[in-house]
Amino acid sequence: MALLTENILKSPVQFITGVGPKRAEILLNAGIRTVEELLYYLPRRYLDRSTVMKIAELTLDSGEVTIIGKVVRFGAVGARGSRQRFILYVADETGLVEAVFFQGVNYWSKFFKEGERVALSGRVTYYNKPQIMHPAVDRLNLEDGETFWNTGRIISLYSSSEEMKRYHLDSRGMRKIIRTALGKASEYIAEYLPEKILTERGLMPLKEAFEGAHFPNSMEDRDRAIRRFKYEELFFFQLMLANRHHQNSQPSGIQSDKVGELTKRFVGSLPFKYTSSQLEVLSEIRGDMESEKSMNRLLQGEVGSGKTVVALTAVVMAVESGYQAALMAPTEILAEQHYLTAKPLLEPLGIKVGLLKGYQRKDMRTDFLSKLASGEMNLAVGTHALIQEGVEFSNLGLAIIDEQHRFGVHQRYRLRSKGLSPDVLVMTATPIPRTLALTLYGDLDVSTIKEGPFPRNNISTRYETTRHLPRIYDYLRKEIARGHQAYIIYPLIEESEKVDLRAAESHYMQLKRGDFRKYNVGLLHGRMKSDEKEKVMKEFTEGRIQILMATTVVEVGVDVHNATFMIIENAERFGLAQLHQLRGRIGRSGDQSYCYLISDPPLSREARRRIRHLEESQDGFEIAEADLEIRGTGEFFGARQHGLPELRYTHPIADQELLQVARGDAFKLIERDPEMNDCPALYRRFCREYKDKVILADVG
């Protein structure tokens, strides 16, 4: 078989000269199946002679630099373990530089060969001689080096796995097959972005952009080409969300517009008044529910800001209008807590509340399903068990999904499909940066509860090393003497042979028999059975357990107002948003509370940044922005579980201006021409690559 000339871009990559079946198999592991996918495999960085320095020119003020030289020698230094490091010496005609790696000693020991030419990029430090700490490394063969120095040509460098390198699909090999592919496919590369957008946004046409990205004549060419691909990625993503938003704007047939006496009775029964922020959000939700269009709203707010009571108010509004409601939570602990919160508030009003869990007595499950199907049950609370086959609603009008980023998108869609077209309210206590909300939730209306019933500046957060634990344990004992409770959080469930972490199971016994032998100490972790977890949480909630040692299962769903003290062991192992969520378990009554982040040096630069942010701020939205900046979109929630395309070329903070532009263009286009009749090439591309994902973006 040869390249398909009528549709060469969709031809298998193996038929490009120099690829073949085995290399095609290797490329498939990198996500490259067709010629088009090969062309979209853009370089990860570039070598530009104007930015390369000689070793003799390096100073502390040099900042980020690139040097090219030959490997002189290398090896591991120091005792095996956390203090061992790998040293690489590279020389050019002007001097010698030392590259230091604190991680991956075994990997680097096998990576280099004496005499080979490499490019090192990183920040210069100085310790008797120039050093570059943890540089980015690229191997250069002789041809690369000579071409680079003699012609000044910009060299494209590609991400290559070890497997790719074994089959000569390193940067040089990739450049070679991409050059061949471009030559064969050039005349078949058709533009699909509208001419108006290309002109208004000053974007390179697609054919020029491929050439400029892979084989730029200048860094200006490279920048323009990359900008084209960034815009394209963001534009199609926002087009998908705009399409979804347009579909949601169609009449659904569900209107919760009979709000009256029952809702007033519920509001009057509450032991507190809504905050102004809650009232503002409720007004937005009521407007959605009274409309003939489906609600598709994201409700976010800090821990303890009162999202649950807002959601229950929406439940009462739906029930009063003749509909059922569902509340789905990611864990049984959280589902149980929602049930225990909702039941005493709603059942005095005649609203029947039921709980469905993964493991339940057969007679209880049968009774639940019968009442739900008949309409006798008004609110169904549960975990993913709510979306299993056999769970049928009589008239589902409102679907509430708590901590929505913990669900796979298919689970969320299946819950929505239980009703004709129910209103959907998704809630999260993980503040979502505005830039990420536009990226991941661009088709949802966003409501934010900005204030809670209690002040949230009452938690003192400090970083300490393990040698200070005895003193911190003294502070903990004083808090318990005041009648309060405490958490000790561990990152693992049991001791790991690979990493030296204090795990909850082993240290539970040590501390229970040692430092805290006079107190009631409980243990909670993810591998416990549901009934065991419920028993521990019930005892902690009732105050019978004074110290709860736990893994991150307490990150969401634990609401004990009497808890004022938290120790987080190995804090460097947690993400910034996760640390903030954990800290949010204390101080919920407004009492002064204390959070200690325990970690031993050396800390990575990212870990130091995370801990510093926690010490300096209790604003979840500030922390979320910082977390996104440190980790990027993919890791913030995990784009794949949302059923959404991964962002390969863009970063929502670094490229937020371009994101806003692309969003505006996409929404205007769909508003003006929802079927894309005036843009047939764009429509074909959209259908081929994105339309199957529109349904997956439905509720997040």
C-alpha atoms as one frame of an Amber mdcrd trajectory, in Angstrom:
protein
   0.000   0.000   0.000   1.187   3.541  -0.720   0.191   6.992   0.473  -3.416
   7.783  -0.413  -2.957  10.684  -2.809  -6.596  11.755  -2.600  -6.365  12.099
   1.192  -2.695  11.944   2.023  -3.101  13.636   5.407  -5.219  10.712   6.616
  -2.798   8.084   5.276  -1.040   5.876   7.847   2.334   7.326   8.749   4.105
   4.023   8.002   3.950   4.698   4.242   6.172   7.765   4.492   9.643   6.973
   3.160  11.876   6.041   6.088   9.123   5.000   8.508   7.824   1.491   7.829
   5.733  -0.814  10.078   8.019  -0.994  13.146   8.675   2.727  13.399   4.960
   3.356  12.781   4.224   1.164  15.797   6.646   3.215  17.917   5.120   6.479
  16.666   1.648   5.200  17.521   2.733   5.012  21.172   3.461   8.747  20.918
  -0.032   9.392  19.537   1.048   9.616  15.886  -1.020   7.430  13.553  -1.481
   9.506  10.389   0.545  11.951   8.312  -1.571  14.793   9.700  -0.870  13.764
  13.289   2.839  13.706  12.456   2.672  17.290  11.182   0.877  18.359  14.370
   3.693  16.842  16.485   5.364  20.194  17.075   8.894  20.663  18.467   9.145
  21.048  22.223  11.882  23.655  21.906  14.454  25.143  19.529  18.188  25.765
  19.444  18.926  29.262  18.227  22.586  30.247  17.835  21.849  33.789  19.011
  20.884  32.445  22.455  23.756  29.941  22.864  26.659  31.027  25.069  30.251
  29.895  25.361  31.109  28.363  28.724  33.686  31.085  29.434  30.918  33.702
  29.100  28.717  32.212  31.848  28.086  34.378  34.915  25.564  34.417  37.739
  23.706  37.130  35.832  23.344  34.984  32.718  19.908  33.698  33.756  18.520
  30.904  31.558  21.212  29.843  29.070  21.972  27.178  26.484  25.494  25.831
  25.984  26.746  23.211  23.520  29.745  21.019  24.204  31.176  17.527  24.472
  30.695  15.166  27.397  34.039  14.875  29.220  33.072  12.630  32.134  30.179
  11.879  34.461  29.217   9.843  37.521  27.308   9.561  40.790  28.621  11.407
  43.845  27.752  10.812  47.504  26.234   7.926  49.423  23.274   6.098  47.924
  19.961   7.570  48.974  18.422  11.011  49.147  21.811  12.818  49.203  23.269
  11.139  46.127  23.621  13.309  43.024  24.794  12.907  39.446  27.529  15.179
  38.045  28.090  15.736  34.322  31.095  17.653  32.949  30.711  19.267  29.530
  33.431  21.238  27.720  33.608  23.533  24.740  36.707  25.264  23.354  36.480
  27.953  26.070  36.019  25.982  29.278  34.277  23.376  31.409  30.831  23.470
  33.026  29.370  21.163  35.655  25.752  20.006  35.406  24.214  18.686  38.641
  21.206  16.346  38.879  19.706  15.515  42.296  17.126  13.116  40.862  17.273
  10.226  38.410  20.871   9.225  39.182  20.451   5.739  37.699  18.746   7.109
  34.596  21.448   9.703  33.856  24.244   7.201  34.531  23.044   5.184  31.526
  22.091   8.162  29.378  25.432   9.791  28.481  28.476   8.679  26.507  31.883
  10.289  26.729  32.715  12.382  23.677  29.135  12.906  22.493  27.872  16.409
  21.796  25.021  17.729  23.954  23.059  20.924  24.461  22.335  21.916  28.070
  19.736  24.545  28.958  19.129  25.882  32.448  19.951  28.531  35.039  23.591
  29.225  35.973  24.774  28.975  39.574  28.339  29.356  40.790  30.141  27.214
  43.359  33.876  27.650  42.703  33.011  27.056  39.038  29.966  27.467  36.762
  27.167  24.989  37.426  23.797  24.351  35.817  21.302  22.654  38.113  18.939
  20.104  36.513  19.379  21.372  32.941  17.248  20.285  30.014  19.432  17.922
  27.956  19.459  17.278  24.216  21.849  14.996  22.370  23.249  16.480  19.153
  24.900  14.351  16.523  27.875  15.650  14.556  25.745  16.761  11.623  23.489
  18.827  13.893  26.432  20.529  15.522  28.231  21.377  12.270  25.066  22.624
  10.567  24.178  24.684  13.600  27.524  26.446  13.951  28.318  26.819  10.246
  24.925  28.011   8.966  23.272  29.431  12.065  20.150  27.440  11.221  17.549
  27.041  13.955  17.321  23.397  15.047  13.959  21.948  16.101  14.076  19.570
  19.071  11.301  17.029  19.614  10.130  15.006  22.591  11.398  11.459  22.090
  10.938   8.486  24.380  13.794   6.041  24.923  11.972   3.626  22.619  11.801
   6.278  19.894  15.508   7.003  20.263  16.379   3.310  19.912  14.719   3.366
  16.495  16.437   6.620  15.479  13.319   8.688  16.031  15.233  11.269  18.031
  15.101  14.935  17.020  17.185  14.350  13.887  15.092  11.357  12.821  11.840
  13.230  13.436  13.030  16.216  11.408  13.876  13.904   8.530  10.504  12.158
   8.297   8.570  15.388   8.914  10.467  17.055   6.051   9.505  14.130   3.791
   5.876  14.262   4.965   5.620  18.002   4.373   6.996  17.608   0.870   4.443
  14.919   0.017   1.454  16.528   1.749   2.014  20.212   1.035  -0.455  20.550
  -1.843  -3.154  18.688   0.127  -3.009  20.931   3.225  -6.263  22.912   3.121
  -7.101  25.881   5.327 -10.209  25.496   7.479 -10.157  28.618   9.644 -12.380
  31.320   8.096 -10.508  33.936   6.059 -12.049  36.692   8.202 -10.499  35.217
  11.353  -7.093  34.715   9.709  -7.058  38.366   8.632  -8.441  39.908  11.829
  -6.168  37.874  14.100  -3.072  38.073  11.888  -2.729  34.283  11.788  -0.430
  32.289   9.507  -2.224  30.048   6.992  -1.977  26.379   7.960   0.535  25.328
   5.286   2.948  28.147   6.207   2.448  27.416   9.903   3.576  23.785   9.541
   6.724  24.953   7.746   7.342  27.743  10.250   6.906  25.488  13.279   9.106
  22.619  12.083  11.705  24.455   9.968  11.667  28.153  10.894  13.948  30.600
   9.100  13.874  32.872  12.139  12.527  32.863  15.674   9.942  35.419  14.504
   8.695  32.830  11.974   8.601  30.243  14.732   6.610  32.548  17.049   3.992
  33.341  14.394   3.601  29.663  13.515   3.224  28.564  17.134   0.697  31.352
  17.745  -1.388  29.945  14.882  -1.475  26.487  16.473  -2.227  27.890  19.916
  -5.135  29.916  18.568  -6.427  26.933  16.584  -6.364  24.680  19.645  -8.183
  27.214  21.822 -10.636  28.178  19.077 -11.817  24.616  18.390 -12.063  23.949
  22.100 -14.201  27.046  22.637 -16.216  26.234  19.505 -17.092  22.923  21.126
 -18.249  24.697  24.285 -20.134  27.353  22.297 -21.939  24.584  20.418 -22.842
  22.918  23.723 -24.010  26.242  25.167 -26.224  26.803  22.129 -27.811  23.366
  22.557 -28.461  24.024  26.247 -30.210  27.266  25.332 -33.017  25.362  23.618
 -36.318  24.848  25.510 -36.215  21.760  27.770 -39.800  21.444  28.945 -38.801
  21.571  32.639 -39.718  24.690  34.608 -39.577  24.875  38.404 -41.841  27.924
  38.461 -44.266  27.043  41.271 -42.028  28.285  44.066 -44.129  29.479  46.999
 -45.261  28.346  50.435 -43.051  25.231  50.771 -39.901  27.161  49.919 -40.879
  29.933  52.367 -41.388  27.343  55.113 -37.958  25.850  54.387 -36.249  29.246
  54.537 -38.086  30.077  57.766 -37.006  26.798  59.373 -33.288  27.424  58.894
 -31.378  28.285  62.102 -29.516  31.082  60.280 -30.024  33.699  57.599 -28.557
  33.501  54.116 -25.528  35.678  53.486 -25.842  38.336  50.784 -23.624  36.171
  48.555 -25.898  33.142  49.021 -28.956  35.262  48.183 -27.288  36.507  45.010
 -26.484  32.952  43.907 -29.993  31.723  44.779 -31.453  34.478  42.615 -29.347
  33.232  39.677 -30.362  29.608  40.286 -34.050  30.490  40.624 -33.919  32.422
  37.344 -32.450  29.352  35.635 -34.975  26.942  37.132 -37.983  29.109  36.260
 -36.767  29.398  32.670 -37.868  26.905  30.029 -34.191  26.368  29.219 -32.150
  23.782  31.138 -29.974  25.075  33.938 -26.326  24.177  33.463 -24.627  25.991
  36.322 -21.380  25.585  38.248 -21.595  26.633  41.907 -18.248  27.211  43.546
 -17.304  28.545  46.933 -14.814  28.146  49.712 -15.049  25.328  52.219 -17.798
  26.269  54.683 -19.298  28.981  52.477 -22.785  27.446  52.533 -23.082  25.713
  49.162 -25.031  22.763  50.595 -27.897  24.865  51.957 -28.102  26.685  48.620
 -28.343  23.315  46.858 -31.047  22.127  49.281 -33.018  25.310  48.634 -32.922
  24.430  44.929 -34.171  20.928  45.838 -37.179  22.408  47.670 -37.946  24.651
  44.675 -37.863  21.641  42.331 -40.006  19.463  44.622 -42.569  22.247  45.068
 -42.869  22.385  41.275 -43.598  18.651  41.108 -40.152  17.255  40.289 -37.700
  14.881  41.945 -34.086  15.768  42.683 -30.848  13.777  42.811 -27.683  14.638
  44.712 -24.622  12.628  43.679 -21.381  12.703  45.676 -18.016  11.067  44.871
 -17.557   9.187  48.153 -19.839   7.336  50.523 -18.641   9.516  53.399 -19.762
  12.648  51.570 -23.030  11.076  50.382 -23.816   9.967  53.936 -23.073  13.448
  55.236 -25.346  15.091  52.657 -28.094  12.630  53.593 -27.715  13.345  57.317
 -27.776  17.091  56.606 -30.759  16.999  54.244 -33.044  14.592  56.118 -33.741
  16.699  59.268 -34.117  19.877  57.200 -36.446  18.493  54.517 -38.523  15.673
  56.012 -40.402  17.968  58.478 -41.685  19.686  55.314 -42.920  16.372  53.906
 -39.999  15.990  51.476 -38.908  12.346  51.488 -35.135  11.777  51.368 -33.440
   8.464  50.525 -29.833   7.250  50.469 -28.421   4.788  47.934 -24.923   3.372
  48.414 -22.806   0.867  46.536 -23.155  -1.781  49.239 -26.597  -1.892  50.829
 -28.900  -4.551  52.234 -31.083  -5.977  49.479 -34.373  -5.083  51.205 -33.223
  -1.471  51.767 -32.129  -1.149  48.151 -35.403  -2.624  46.853 -37.408  -0.220
  49.019 -35.322   2.743  47.792 -35.752   1.836  44.106 -39.489   1.272  44.492
 -40.120   4.636  46.162 -37.891   6.432  43.652 -39.655   4.931  40.629 -43.128
   5.631  42.044 -42.327   9.252  42.858 -42.843   8.725  46.595 -39.193   9.687
  47.194 -38.455  13.342  46.443 -34.668  13.520  46.897 -32.265  10.676  46.131
 -28.799  11.036  47.646 -26.015   8.675  46.656 -22.692   7.926  45.054 -22.158
   6.595  41.524 -24.729   3.958  42.513 -27.384   6.496  41.400 -26.386   6.056
  37.753 -26.442   2.264  37.712 -28.924   0.389  35.559 -32.177  -0.250  37.361
 -32.240   3.138  39.111 -35.300   4.861  37.627 -36.782   8.228  38.567 -40.449
   9.084  38.190 -39.839  12.715  37.203 -36.260  13.915  37.675 -36.112  17.692
  37.356 -32.899  18.635  39.187 -29.527  16.860  39.220 -26.946  18.126  41.717
 -23.387  16.848  41.459 -21.028  17.630  44.328 -17.251  17.832  43.948 -17.855
  17.291  40.237 -14.212  17.096  39.150 -13.934  13.748  40.954 -16.389  12.120
  38.577 -15.623  10.898  35.111 -17.599  12.836  32.534 -19.501   9.718  31.451
 -20.813   9.306  35.003 -22.085  12.888  35.038 -23.738  12.462  31.657 -25.450
   9.248  32.762 -26.968  10.994  35.791 -28.331  13.756  33.588 -29.790  11.172
  31.216 -31.966   9.830  34.066 -34.340  12.753  33.416 -35.847  14.213  30.266
 -33.568  17.242  30.419 -33.192  18.137  34.096 -31.649  21.271  35.457 -28.049
  20.570  36.434 -26.159  22.198  39.295 -22.548  21.132  39.789 -20.805  22.159
  42.995 -17.185  22.338  44.008 -15.296  23.510  47.061 -12.145  23.537  44.950
 -12.020  27.133  43.734 -11.521  27.198  39.985  -9.401  29.992  38.521 -11.275
  32.135  36.025  -8.883  31.135  33.249  -9.488  27.437  33.916 -13.242  27.966
  34.238 -13.217  29.420  30.714 -11.150  26.485  29.512 -12.911  23.559  31.172
 -16.349  24.964  31.967 -16.891  27.500  29.209 -20.413  26.220  28.529 -21.565
  26.518  32.139 -22.825  29.628  33.876 -20.681  30.150  36.965 -21.953  31.267
  40.376 -19.562  31.995  43.209 -20.348  32.259  46.917 -17.792  34.829  47.996
 -18.513  34.867  51.725 -19.463  32.270  54.283 -21.245  32.463  57.632 -17.919
  32.439  59.499 -14.661  34.315  58.897 -12.041  32.231  57.071  -8.945  34.092
  58.223  -8.836  32.236  61.513  -6.327  29.510  60.606  -2.663  29.995  61.424
  -0.521  27.960  58.995   3.148  27.176  59.613   5.862  25.065  58.025   7.972
  22.946  60.413  10.463  20.086  60.143   9.984  16.702  61.832  12.404  17.557
  64.638   9.824  20.055  65.918   7.041  17.448  66.168   7.375  16.975  69.974
   6.672  20.693  70.468   3.758  20.558  67.997   2.323  17.535  69.828   2.355
  19.670  73.004   0.302  22.333  71.195  -2.112  19.611  70.049  -2.593  18.359
  73.606  -3.413  21.917  74.740  -6.105  22.200  72.057  -7.667  18.941  73.212
  -7.573  20.217  76.794  -9.706  23.140  75.563 -12.278  20.620  74.364 -11.322
  20.693  70.688 -10.374  17.908  68.251  -7.501  17.358  65.817  -6.462  15.696
  62.559  -3.117  14.133  61.663  -2.915  13.620  57.884  -0.623  11.183  56.071
  -0.119  10.833  52.301  -0.161   7.010  52.208  -2.095   4.109  53.669   0.810
   1.813  54.470   4.599   2.065  54.500   6.200   2.121  51.070   9.585   0.551
  50.427  10.357   3.100  47.719   9.738   6.345  49.568  10.360   7.210  53.184
   6.877   8.364  54.217   5.129   8.075  57.545   2.005   6.117  56.746  -1.155
   6.349  58.778  -1.525   2.657  59.595   1.900   2.090  61.154   2.140   5.435
  62.960  -1.398   5.153  64.256  -0.287   2.334  66.532   2.932   4.117  67.531
   1.206   7.360  68.539  -1.829   5.636  70.061   0.477   3.700  72.392   2.963
   6.539  72.850   2.477  10.315  72.655  -1.330  10.146  72.628  -1.980   7.105
  74.811  -4.226   9.186  77.101  -6.561  10.132  74.257  -9.064   8.409  72.018
  -7.357   8.132  68.624  -9.130   6.972  65.457  -7.850   5.845  62.059  -9.502
   6.539  58.702  -8.194   5.514  55.285  -9.467   4.612  51.837  -9.046   0.842
  52.133 -11.352   0.487  55.121 -14.799  -1.010  54.571 -17.702   1.429  54.310
 -19.234   0.462  57.644 -15.844   0.860  59.355 -15.423   4.354  57.876 -18.939
   5.334  58.937 -18.320   4.126  62.493 -15.078   6.131  62.795 -16.641   9.280
  61.324 -19.688   8.990  63.581 -17.464   8.722  66.662 -15.318  11.672  65.520
 -18.379  13.796  64.722 -19.869  13.023  68.138 -16.591  13.918  69.865 -15.776
  10.435  71.151 -12.618  10.348  68.994 -10.354  13.280  69.884  -7.576  12.758
  67.324  -8.317  11.416  63.857  -5.342  10.041  61.959  -6.248   9.852  58.295
  -5.193   9.816  54.685  -6.695  12.259  52.210 -10.156  10.702  52.422 -10.950
  13.662  54.706 -10.165  16.090  51.896 -13.872  16.396  51.162 -16.973  15.420
  53.060 -15.859  15.761  56.668 -17.594  18.553  58.557 -16.655  18.604  62.236
 -16.949  22.129  63.603 -15.097  21.261  66.798 -11.839  20.443  64.938  -9.271
  23.232  65.308  -5.888  21.549  64.857  -4.252  19.774  61.919  -0.824  18.272
  61.272  -0.051  17.363  57.644   2.925  15.011  57.395   5.114  15.025  54.269
   3.343  18.147  53.062   5.617  18.325  50.018   3.795  15.279  48.621   0.495
  17.121  48.269  -0.659  19.598  45.640  -1.407  23.169  46.640  -5.177  22.960
  46.121  -5.235  19.635  47.966  -3.403  21.156  50.948  -5.911  24.010  50.996
  -8.805  21.540  50.917  -7.324  19.565  53.793  -6.750  22.718  55.825 -10.387
  23.634  55.207 -11.473  20.779  57.502 -10.540  22.892  60.542 -11.707  26.312
  61.706 -15.252  25.745  60.468 -16.792  27.129  63.663 -14.857  30.394  63.449
 -12.584  29.446  66.382  -8.859  30.147  66.064  -7.272  27.089  64.453  -3.780
  25.822  63.632  -2.368  23.931  60.655   1.225  22.610  60.656   2.837  21.543
  57.380   5.577  19.029  58.187   8.373  18.335  55.733  12.118  17.794  55.856
  14.599  19.490  53.512  15.747  19.445  50.822  12.489  20.697  49.307  12.072
  21.210  45.589  11.463  24.745  44.357   7.817  23.846  43.609   7.288  22.411
  47.105   8.715  25.578  48.680   6.366  27.688  46.554   3.343  25.598  47.558
   4.129  25.810  51.254   4.832  29.554  51.092   1.479  30.174  49.367  -0.311
  28.232  52.117   1.443  30.183  54.873   0.620  33.533  53.285  -2.946  33.068
  52.035  -6.296  31.563  52.992  -8.012  32.805  49.840  -8.918  29.694  47.876
  -9.115  31.551  44.574  -5.639  33.047  44.987  -4.346  29.595  45.875  -6.096
  28.006  42.892  -4.491  30.507  40.499  -1.083  29.766  42.029  -1.681  26.009
  41.811  -2.649  26.289  38.162   0.453  28.356  37.448   2.704  25.776  39.137
   1.122  22.627  37.690  -0.607  23.606  34.446  -4.041  22.547  33.233  -3.465
  18.835  32.725  -2.565  18.162  36.333  -4.912  20.703  37.966  -7.892  18.386
  37.580  -6.807  15.989  34.872  -8.287  17.009  31.559  -8.792  13.434  30.364
 -11.360  12.599  33.029 -13.448  15.511  31.780 -13.739  13.944  28.342 -12.224
  17.119  26.963  -9.289  17.552  24.592  -5.930  17.971  26.232  -4.260  21.310
  25.643  -1.027  20.395  23.847   0.254  23.817  22.894  -1.334  26.267  25.316
  -1.319  27.192  28.996  -4.441  28.897  30.383  -2.455  31.516  32.316   0.394
  32.212  29.910  -2.036  32.275  26.973  -5.092  33.757  28.665  -5.278  36.761
  26.314  -5.356  34.452  23.303  -7.920  32.288  25.115 -10.220  35.290  25.523
  -9.843  36.204  21.840 -10.517  32.635  20.664 -13.501  32.327  22.998 -15.044
  35.545  21.696 -14.557  34.466  18.076 -16.037  30.994  18.674 -19.134  32.174
  20.539 -19.813  34.947  18.002 -19.576  32.451  15.154 -22.023  29.983  16.748
 -24.404  32.776  17.728 -24.433  34.056  14.129 -24.264  30.702  12.321 -24.988
  27.780  14.710 -24.853  25.168  11.930 -21.640  26.672  10.439 -23.287  26.777
   7.007 -21.012  29.626   5.916 -17.856  27.727   6.933 -18.080  24.227   5.394
 -14.352  23.441   5.778 -14.461  24.493   9.428 -17.597  22.416   9.988 -16.023
  19.297   8.460 -12.947  19.656  10.658 -15.087  20.301  13.729 -17.266  17.238
  13.095 -14.242  15.027  12.499 -12.222  16.060  15.529 -14.552  17.550  18.128
 -18.266  17.010  17.691 -18.239  13.610  19.387 -16.833  15.379  22.448 -19.606
  17.980  22.647 -21.870  15.593  24.513 -19.061  14.900  26.974 -18.716  18.585
  27.826 -22.354  18.607  28.859 -21.949  19.075  32.598 -18.300  19.938  32.912
